[in-house]
Each structure stands twice: as C-alpha cells, then as structure tokens.
C-alpha cells in the first residue's frame, strides 16, 4: 500500500435533519485537489474528501466516523472509553468554549481515534478551564480537523451509515512540500476493520483490580470520598466511565473494579452485595465470548446485577437474546426514553452503535425502556430475579439527570 504522505512521521444520533437521500454519496467531495491553506483532511472509504485545518496532534488517525449531537461535554465525550476505534464528529459548532480541566475526564487515557469540528476550536471562557482544548488534544495525542461541513457529513452518516475514515494532520510546511496522497488514504480507510465482530473491551479495561471510593462532584467541595459504604459492589470494567463509579459510590457503595476477563467464580469469591456491568466499546457478541459465561454465573448466583450500555447488551446475550449493529447508532444528550413501567419519559445521554433485538428476547426477559426516537429497546429485566439493565447512561455527566433513580433501584435490590 502506498504511503499517504511523503517523509511524514508515523503517529499514533438523535437529531433528525431534513435532507434528500442523495447525500449518501456526495460528488462535491470527490475532488481530491487540496485547497490553499489546508493542512488536514478527512478521507472516507467511499472516496469523499473533506479538507480543513488541523488541530491537536500531527499524524494519521483511522476509525469509524460517527456523530454526537450533544451541546455540552466535549471533554467527557472525548475521554469516554466507549469511543474506542471511532472518530467523533461534533454537530455543535462551538467546541472548546469551556476549555479543559483535570476533573471532567472519564478515563485517564482517551481511546477515541480523533475528532472532527465545524469551526476552529473556541477560546476557553470558563473559571474551571485549566488548559485550551487544542493543548489537551496534543497532550493526549489525538488528531483533529476543523473547518469541515459537519452538517453535510452528518447527513452522509445518517443516510449511508457510519463509514470508515482517516484524518490526516501535518505541519503546513510539510504539506506544501510533499502534499497529501488522498488515494492512499482512501485505501487505508477501506481496509480498516469493521467494529462488527471486534472486541475492544480488553483494550480499554483495567488490567489490575482496584478499589474506588470517589463520589460525585459538587460546586463547593469538588469530588468527595465515600467513607461509610453500606454495600460492596464488584464493577466489571469493559471500559467504565469514572462518573458511573462515582454515582455508585454516591449511592452508598464501596466498589471493587475488576478486569473485563474476570470469571464469575473470582467475582463471587469477593462476596459482593451486587455486581455491575459497565459500558464499553466494540461488538457485544465479540466481548461476550468470554463475558457471557461470567454473566450467566452471576445470574445463577442470585446476586443483584445491573448493566449499562455494553453491559446491558451482554446481559441480553447471556439470556439468549441477540444484538445487531445499528445503522448510525445513538450518540448525544437529548434522547427521550420511556420507562414502560412508570410511563415516565426521561431525557438521556447515549453512546452506542449496537442494540438488543427486541424480538429475540426469550420468555421471562421483559423490555422495561424504549427509545422514543426510533423505538429501539433501551432496557430489560429478568422476571423473578434481581437483574436489570439499560442501554443509556444514567450517570449522564454532563447532561440530564433524569435516570439517576436507576442507581437507587440497584441499591434497593441489594437491600433486599
């Protein structure tokens, strides 16, 4: 395969838009001639090229291109481990306006491949800002591109599904001297493996067992410490977000976090009051090859069990249900979900590209929540057992807090 750059260093959905269906393949973006002043490009596997100006680290980033409709929380989004293997398109144009800090991260080492912005990164104007977003991207070796028509790109994803893509960002002098070989980048994007059938949880999971005591953030005191826990929860880390663990601690739990490959026997040997299955990236069927037997063992033990996102999908697989890859997925903070037991509609935060197939639920497994965007299954429980899960993110940091009651529901099951 040809090198996309000469002498370049190797380096590391929800909103409904009205547009005609012919945006699936956009002839306007088949022009591979670089406009003056552009030192970055997004190249899709179908040959479309979006030129722009680079941000963050220099280098090449490959992954599945998705979009997120959230108006806030770009730092939490970029540090969410569930975005492993993906390039995020932010549909909101003003990214960077609150800067970045050391508190609003969901993992210590972001797993996202890169990001795509409509406008240049906004200067920070917030009292909590510790650094500029561009500097944060550089420190975390994340490649980004600004100046992209993100509305057009979002329509492309909506109509044609999430494509593979490559972002390249080079120093301006190097681009002027050597150019950018977009044809080679098309080949790279086309050869990037699909997330379907890919286990990414092992890449983002902890490798060591550790204890978690930090509670949720407050304006007055920042993060707190849980020193009077009533329950011991073992959290299986498939790519856990820190704020999920904080919400569990806030609910009165002492948390032991274990690697994704931990067995049911090892978990039960810790004598937990309940077990939590975290969010995470990749195909649940691939991760389920080793996680499903563990989950089945926990179900059989009678211990309370709560799953979120990937944990929800693998719980479904453990009951005999099936999952599938979605056309474009759900990613944003404005997704309405109906609790079928109470009739309440919650505004939720979501980030997933796979879903549980409702028709595959076996007898005794009941749907509890449904998406009011597309009718997809958003929650389930096993009748007669202290076991339930949801597809969305009840910790929602940042975003709506409508679903925080789910942590209380988990605690209530541990109380018996």
C-alpha positions as CSV (number, residue, x, y, z in Angstrom):
1,X,0.0,0.0,0.0
2,X,1.3,3.5,-0.9
3,X,2.4,5.8,1.9
4,X,-0.3,8.5,2.2
5,X,2.4,11.1,3.0
6,X,6.0,11.5,1.9
7,X,8.5,11.5,4.7
8,X,5.7,12.1,7.3
9,X,6.2,10.8,10.9
10,X,4.1,7.8,11.9
11,X,1.8,8.6,14.8
12,X,-0.1,7.5,16.6
13,X,-27.6,10.4,16.6
14,X,-30.6,11.5,17.6
15,X,-31.2,14.8,15.9
16,X,-33.3,14.5,12.8
17,X,-32.0,16.6,9.9
18,X,-34.1,17.2,6.8
19,X,-32.1,16.4,3.6
20,X,-32.6,14.5,0.4
21,X,-31.3,10.9,0.3
22,X,-28.8,11.7,-2.4
23,X,-26.4,12.9,0.2
24,X,-25.3,9.3,0.8
25,X,-22.7,9.9,-1.9
26,X,-21.6,13.5,-2.4
27,X,-20.0,14.3,-5.7
28,X,-18.9,17.7,-4.4
29,X,-16.4,16.0,-2.1
30,X,-14.8,13.7,-4.7
31,X,-12.4,16.5,-5.6
32,X,-9.0,15.4,-4.2
33,X,-7.2,18.6,-5.0
34,X,-6.1,20.3,-1.8
35,X,-7.4,23.9,-1.4
36,X,-4.8,26.5,-0.5
37,X,-4.1,26.8,3.2
38,X,-5.4,23.3,4.2
39,X,-3.1,21.1,6.2
40,X,-5.6,18.5,7.1
41,X,-8.1,16.2,5.5
42,X,-10.8,13.7,6.4
43,X,-11.0,10.9,3.8
44,X,-13.8,8.4,3.8
45,X,-13.7,4.9,2.5
46,X,-16.1,5.8,-0.4
47,X,-13.6,8.3,-1.7
48,X,-15.1,11.5,-0.3
49,X,-12.6,14.1,1.0
50,X,-13.3,16.9,3.4
51,X,-10.4,19.4,3.6
52,X,-9.8,21.6,6.6
53,X,-7.2,22.9,9.1
54,X,-5.6,20.6,11.6
55,X,-5.9,20.7,15.3
56,X,-4.4,18.7,18.1
57,X,-1.6,16.3,17.4
58,X,0.1,15.8,14.0
59,X,-0.4,12.4,12.5
60,X,-2.9,10.0,10.9
61,X,-6.0,8.6,12.7
62,X,-8.2,5.8,11.4
63,X,-11.6,4.6,12.6
64,X,-15.3,4.5,12.2
65,X,-16.7,8.0,11.7
66,X,-19.8,8.8,13.9
67,X,-21.5,11.9,15.1
68,X,-22.5,13.2,18.5
69,X,-25.3,15.8,18.9
70,X,-24.5,16.9,22.5
71,X,-24.3,20.7,23.0
72,X,-22.0,20.3,26.1
73,X,-19.5,17.9,27.5
74,X,-16.9,17.5,24.7
75,X,-14.2,16.6,27.1
76,X,-16.3,13.9,28.7
77,X,-17.2,12.7,25.2
78,X,-13.6,12.6,24.0
79,X,-12.5,10.7,27.1
80,X,-15.3,8.2,27.1
81,X,-13.7,4.7,26.6
82,X,-16.8,3.6,24.6
83,X,-15.5,5.7,21.7
84,X,-12.5,3.3,21.1
85,X,-12.0,2.7,17.4
86,X,-14.1,5.8,16.4
87,X,-13.7,9.3,15.1
88,X,-16.2,11.7,16.6
89,X,-18.0,14.4,14.5
90,X,-19.4,17.1,16.8
91,X,-22.5,18.5,15.3
92,X,-22.5,21.5,17.7
93,X,-20.1,24.1,16.1
94,X,-18.7,25.8,19.2
95,X,-16.3,23.2,20.7
96,X,-13.7,24.4,23.2
97,X,-15.6,27.3,24.8
98,X,-15.1,25.9,28.4
99,X,-11.6,24.7,27.8
100,X,-10.4,21.5,29.6
101,X,-9.6,20.6,33.1
102,X,-8.3,17.7,35.2
103,X,-11.7,16.8,36.6
104,X,-14.0,16.3,33.6
105,X,-12.4,13.2,32.2
106,X,-14.0,9.8,32.1
107,X,-10.7,7.9,31.7
108,X,-7.0,8.7,32.2
109,X,-6.1,7.8,28.6
110,X,-8.7,8.6,25.9
111,X,-9.3,5.7,23.5
112,X,-11.1,7.7,20.8
113,X,-9.2,7.9,17.5
114,X,-9.8,11.6,16.7
115,X,-12.4,14.3,16.2
116,X,-14.0,16.5,13.5
117,X,-15.1,20.1,14.1
118,X,-17.1,22.6,12.2
119,X,-15.2,25.7,13.4
120,X,-11.8,26.4,14.8
121,X,-11.5,25.5,18.5
122,X,-13.1,28.2,20.5
123,X,-11.0,30.1,23.1
124,X,-11.9,29.0,26.6
125,X,-14.0,31.3,28.8
126,X,-14.8,29.4,32.0
127,X,-13.5,29.7,35.5
128,X,-12.7,25.9,35.7
129,X,-10.6,25.9,32.5
130,X,-7.1,24.7,33.1
131,X,-6.0,24.5,29.5
132,X,-7.0,25.0,25.9
133,X,-8.8,22.1,24.2
134,X,-6.1,22.2,21.4
135,X,-3.4,21.6,24.0
136,X,-5.4,18.8,25.7
137,X,-5.7,17.1,22.3
138,X,-1.9,17.4,21.8
139,X,-1.1,16.0,25.2
140,X,-3.4,13.0,24.6
141,X,-2.0,12.5,21.0
142,X,-5.4,13.0,19.4
143,X,-5.6,14.1,15.8
144,X,-8.4,16.5,14.9
145,X,-9.6,18.6,11.9
146,X,-11.6,21.8,11.9
147,X,-13.4,23.7,9.1
148,X,-15.4,20.6,8.0
149,X,-19.0,20.9,6.8
150,X,-20.2,18.8,9.7
151,X,-23.9,19.1,8.7
152,X,-23.1,17.6,5.3
153,X,-21.0,14.9,6.9
154,X,-23.8,14.1,9.4
155,X,-26.3,13.7,6.6
156,X,-23.8,11.3,4.9
157,X,-23.6,9.2,8.1
158,X,-27.4,9.4,8.6
159,X,-28.2,8.2,5.1
160,X,-25.3,5.9,4.3
161,X,-24.4,4.6,7.8
162,X,-21.2,5.2,9.7
163,X,-18.2,4.9,7.3
164,X,-14.6,4.2,7.9
165,X,-12.4,7.2,7.6
166,X,-9.0,8.7,8.1
167,X,-7.9,12.1,9.4
168,X,-4.5,13.4,8.5
169,X,-3.0,16.5,10.0
170,X,0.5,17.6,9.0
171,X,2.6,20.7,9.6
172,X,1.8,23.3,6.9
173,X,5.4,23.4,5.6
174,X,5.4,19.6,5.1
175,X,2.1,19.7,3.3
176,X,3.3,22.4,0.9
177,X,6.5,20.4,0.2
178,X,5.0,16.9,-0.1
179,X,1.3,17.2,-0.4
180,X,-1.2,14.6,0.8
181,X,-1.9,11.4,-1.1
182,X,-5.7,11.1,-0.7
183,X,-5.9,7.9,-2.8
184,X,-3.6,6.1,-0.4
185,X,-5.8,7.4,2.5
186,X,-8.9,6.0,0.7
187,X,-7.3,2.6,0.7
188,X,-6.3,2.9,4.3
189,X,-9.9,3.7,5.2
190,X,-11.4,0.9,3.1
191,X,-9.0,-1.6,4.8
192,X,-9.8,-0.5,8.3
193,X,-11.6,-3.4,10.1
194,X,-15.3,-3.0,10.9
195,X,-16.3,-2.7,14.6
196,X,-18.7,-5.5,13.9
197,X,-17.0,-8.7,15.3
198,X,-14.4,-6.7,17.1
199,X,-13.7,-7.0,20.9
200,X,-12.4,-3.6,22.1
201,X,-13.2,-4.1,25.8
202,X,-9.8,-5.7,26.5
203,X,-8.0,-2.7,25.1
204,X,-9.7,-0.2,27.5
205,X,-10.3,-2.4,30.6
206,X,-8.2,-2.1,33.7
207,X,-5.5,-4.8,33.9
208,X,-5.5,-4.7,37.7
209,X,-8.1,-5.0,40.5
210,X,-8.5,-1.7,42.4
211,X,-10.9,-0.1,44.9
212,X,-13.0,3.0,44.1
213,X,-14.3,5.5,46.8
214,X,-14.6,8.8,45.0
215,X,-18.1,10.4,44.9
216,X,-19.8,12.9,42.6
217,X,-18.6,16.5,42.1
218,X,-20.1,19.4,43.9
219,X,-19.5,23.1,43.3
220,X,-18.4,23.7,46.9
221,X,-16.2,20.7,47.6
222,X,-15.3,19.1,44.2
223,X,-15.2,15.3,44.4
224,X,-15.9,13.6,47.7
225,X,-14.9,10.3,49.3
226,X,-17.3,7.5,50.4
227,X,-16.2,6.5,53.9
228,X,-19.4,5.0,55.1
229,X,-20.4,2.5,52.4
230,X,-23.3,0.1,53.1
231,X,-22.8,-2.2,50.2
232,X,-19.9,-3.8,48.3
233,X,-20.2,-3.8,44.6
234,X,-17.9,-5.5,42.1
235,X,-17.8,-3.5,38.9
236,X,-16.7,-5.4,35.8
237,X,-14.7,-2.9,33.7
238,X,-15.4,-3.2,30.0
239,X,-14.5,0.5,29.6
240,X,-16.1,2.0,32.6
241,X,-16.6,5.8,32.8
242,X,-15.4,7.3,36.1
243,X,-18.7,9.1,36.7
244,X,-20.6,5.8,36.8
245,X,-18.3,4.6,39.6
246,X,-18.8,7.9,41.4
247,X,-22.6,7.5,41.1
248,X,-22.3,4.1,42.7
249,X,-20.2,5.5,45.4
250,X,-22.6,8.3,46.0
251,X,-25.4,5.7,46.4
252,X,-23.5,4.2,49.3
253,X,-21.3,1.6,47.6
254,X,-17.7,0.5,48.1
255,X,-16.6,-0.5,44.6
256,X,-14.0,-3.1,43.6
257,X,-13.2,-2.7,39.9
258,X,-12.1,-5.8,38.1
259,X,-10.8,-6.5,34.6
260,X,-13.2,-7.5,31.8
261,X,-11.9,-11.1,31.7
262,X,-12.6,-11.8,35.4
263,X,-14.6,-15.0,35.9
264,X,-17.8,-15.4,37.9
265,X,-16.0,-17.6,40.4
266,X,-13.4,-14.9,41.1
267,X,-16.1,-12.2,41.4
268,X,-18.3,-14.3,43.8
269,X,-15.2,-15.1,45.9
270,X,-15.1,-11.4,46.7
271,X,-18.5,-11.8,48.3
272,X,-20.2,-8.7,46.8
273,X,-23.6,-7.5,47.6
274,X,-24.1,-6.7,43.9
275,X,-22.4,-6.8,40.6
276,X,-22.2,-4.0,38.0
277,X,-21.5,-4.5,34.3
278,X,-20.0,-1.3,32.8
279,X,-20.3,0.4,29.5
280,X,-17.6,-0.2,26.8
281,X,-16.7,-0.2,23.1
282,X,-16.9,-2.7,20.3
283,X,-19.3,-5.6,19.4
284,X,-21.0,-7.1,22.4
285,X,-21.1,-10.5,20.6
286,X,-17.3,-10.5,20.4
287,X,-16.7,-9.4,24.0
288,X,-19.5,-11.8,25.1
289,X,-17.3,-14.8,24.1
290,X,-15.7,-14.5,27.5
291,X,-18.1,-12.2,29.3
292,X,-21.4,-14.1,28.8
293,X,-20.3,-17.2,30.8
294,X,-19.3,-14.8,33.7
295,X,-22.7,-13.0,33.5
296,X,-24.6,-16.3,33.4
297,X,-22.7,-17.4,36.6
298,X,-23.7,-14.1,38.4
299,X,-27.3,-14.5,37.3
300,X,-27.4,-18.1,38.6
301,X,-25.9,-16.9,42.0
302,X,-28.9,-14.7,42.7
303,X,-26.8,-11.6,43.3
304,X,-28.3,-8.3,42.2
305,X,-26.9,-7.4,38.8
306,X,-27.1,-4.0,37.0
307,X,-25.7,-3.4,33.5
308,X,-25.3,-0.2,31.4
309,X,-24.7,0.1,27.6
310,X,-22.3,-2.7,26.6
311,X,-23.1,-4.3,29.9
312,X,-26.8,-4.2,29.0
313,X,-26.1,-5.7,25.6
314,X,-24.1,-8.6,27.0
315,X,-26.6,-9.3,29.7
316,X,-29.2,-9.7,26.9
317,X,-26.8,-12.1,25.2
318,X,-26.4,-14.1,28.4
319,X,-30.2,-14.6,28.5
320,X,-30.2,-15.9,24.9
321,X,-31.2,-12.7,23.1
322,X,-29.4,-11.3,20.1
323,X,-27.7,-8.0,19.2
324,X,-27.1,-6.2,15.9
325,X,-25.0,-3.3,14.6
326,X,-27.1,-0.1,14.2
327,X,-27.2,1.9,11.0
328,X,-25.7,5.0,12.7
329,X,-26.1,4.5,16.4
330,X,-27.3,6.8,19.2
331,X,-24.8,9.5,20.4
332,X,-25.9,12.6,22.2
333,X,-27.5,14.0,25.3
334,X,-31.1,14.7,24.1
335,X,-32.5,11.2,23.6
336,X,-36.0,10.6,25.0
337,X,-36.6,7.2,26.6
338,X,-39.8,5.9,28.1
339,X,-39.9,3.8,31.2
340,X,-42.6,1.3,30.4
341,X,-43.3,0.5,34.0
342,X,-44.0,4.1,35.2
343,X,-44.8,5.8,31.9
344,X,-42.2,8.5,32.7
345,X,-40.2,9.9,29.8
346,X,-36.6,10.6,30.6
347,X,-34.1,12.7,28.6
348,X,-31.0,10.6,28.4
349,X,-27.4,10.6,27.4
350,X,-26.4,7.9,24.9
351,X,-23.4,6.5,23.1
352,X,-23.8,3.1,21.4
353,X,-23.6,1.6,17.9
354,X,-25.1,-1.8,18.8
355,X,-28.5,-2.7,20.1
356,X,-30.5,-5.6,21.5
357,X,-33.0,-7.1,19.1
358,X,-36.4,-6.9,20.8
359,X,-37.9,-9.9,19.0
360,X,-35.0,-12.1,20.3
361,X,-35.8,-11.6,24.0
362,X,-36.7,-15.0,25.5
363,X,-39.6,-15.8,27.8
364,X,-39.1,-14.3,31.2
365,X,-36.9,-11.4,29.9
366,X,-39.0,-8.2,29.8
367,X,-38.4,-4.9,28.0
368,X,-38.5,-2.0,30.5
369,X,-37.5,1.0,28.5
370,X,-37.9,2.1,24.8
371,X,-36.4,4.8,22.7
372,X,-38.9,7.5,21.5
373,X,-36.5,8.4,18.7
374,X,-36.5,5.1,16.8
375,X,-38.4,2.6,19.0
376,X,-35.3,0.6,19.8
377,X,-35.0,-1.4,23.0
378,X,-33.5,0.6,25.9
379,X,-33.8,-1.6,29.0
380,X,-34.7,-5.0,30.2
381,X,-35.1,-7.1,33.4
382,X,-35.3,-10.8,34.2
383,X,-38.6,-11.7,35.9
384,X,-38.2,-13.1,39.3
385,X,-34.5,-12.2,39.6
386,X,-32.7,-9.0,40.8
387,X,-31.3,-8.4,37.4
388,X,-31.9,-5.4,35.1
389,X,-30.0,-3.2,32.6
390,X,-30.4,-0.1,30.4
391,X,-28.9,1.0,27.1
392,X,-28.5,4.7,28.0
393,X,-26.2,6.3,30.5
394,X,-27.9,7.2,33.8
395,X,-24.8,8.9,35.2
396,X,-25.1,11.5,32.3
397,X,-22.0,13.6,33.0
398,X,-22.6,16.1,31.7
399,X,-26.3,16.0,30.6
400,X,-29.7,15.2,32.0
401,X,-30.1,13.6,35.4
402,X,-33.5,12.0,34.8
403,X,-32.2,8.5,35.1
404,X,-30.2,8.7,38.4
405,X,-33.0,6.7,40.0
406,X,-31.6,3.6,38.4
407,X,-28.7,3.6,40.9
408,X,-31.2,3.8,43.7
409,X,-33.1,0.9,42.2
410,X,-29.8,-1.2,42.2
411,X,-29.2,-0.3,45.9
412,X,-32.8,-1.2,46.7
413,X,-32.2,-4.7,45.2
414,X,-29.1,-5.1,47.4
415,X,-31.1,-4.1,50.4
416,X,-33.5,-6.9,49.7
